[in-house]
């Protein structure tokens, strides 16, 4: 038996191709979560940058710490970019659903959307 494929965090995010099958409430929740988590990551990256600059200036940053921070920042940057993709995809899907609802003559679905 072969070793199981490692699970990557980005596999846990909703894929744009699967949004049509998700309930509107779930798409809306994914949009709001992606935006909030991306904001948190952005502020965290800024804080790490500040810490990195100050410790380097003070001569207190070792090579191992710098390497670890570099890998962390790469991962956080990729996660942040993927969250932005989720946010765009979910916002597009919610707008598409809103348009379908309006075209059908029904009352608009109450969802909260965020502009890019």
N, C-alpha and C positions, 0 to 999 in steps of 0.2 A: 504494500500500500504506500502510495506516495505521501509526502508531507503535505499538510493542508496549506493552501495559499494564504499568505499573511493578509490580514484585513487592514486596510489603510483607512484613516479617518474620513477621507473624501468619499469613500464608498458609502458612508452613512448619510450623506446629504442627498436630498431628492434630485433625481436626474430630470432635466427638462422634458425628456420624452415621456416620463411617467406622470407629469402633472395633470394631464387631461383625465386620468383615471382617479385622481385624488378628489376627495370632497372639498368643496369651496372653503369650508372652515379650516381644513388642514393646509390648503394652499396659503390661505391668509396667515395662519399661524407660522408656517415656514417663512413667509416674507418678513413678518415682524421679528421672528427669531434671528434670521440671517442679518437683518439690519442691526439689531441690538448687539449681537455677538461680534459683528464686524467692527462696530464702534468700540467695543471693549478691547478687542485685539489691537486696534489702531492706537488707542491710548496706552496700552501695555507696551507696544513697540516703541512709542515715543519715550516712555519711562525707562525702558532698557537702554535706549540710545543715550539718554541723559546720564544714566548710571555708568555706561560704558565709557563715555567721553570723560567723565570726572575721575573714574578710577585709572584710566590710561594716563591722564594728565598728572595724577598723583604717583604714577609709577607702581601702582598696586594691582595691575592686571596681568595675570600670568598667561602663558601661552595656552594651557589647557582650558582655562576659563574663557579666553577669547574664542577658542575653537568651539567650545560648547555653546557659547552665545551666538556664534555665527550660524551653527546648525539650527538652533532654536529660532533665530530670526528668519532663516530660510523657510522653515516649516510654517511659522506664523504668517509670513508673507503669502505663501501658497494658499494657506487656509483662508486668509482674508480675501484673496482674489477669487477663490471658489465660492465664498459666501456672497461676494458681489454678484457673481454669475447666478447664484440661486435667487438673490433678490431681484435681479433683472427678469429672470425667467418667470418667477412667481408673479411679479407685477404685470408682466405681459399676459400671463394666463388669466389673472383676475380681470384685466381690461377686456380681454377677449370674451370672457364669460359675461361681463357687464354689457358688452355690445350685443351679444346673442340674446340676452334677456330683453334689452330695449327693442331689438328688431322683432321679437316675438310679441311685443305689445304688453309684456308683463311689467309689473313694478320692478324697479331695480333691486338687485340683491344688496343687502346692507353689508358691505365689507370695507375694511380700512385698507387703503392702498397708500403707498409711499412713492413719491416721485424720485426718479434717479437723479 
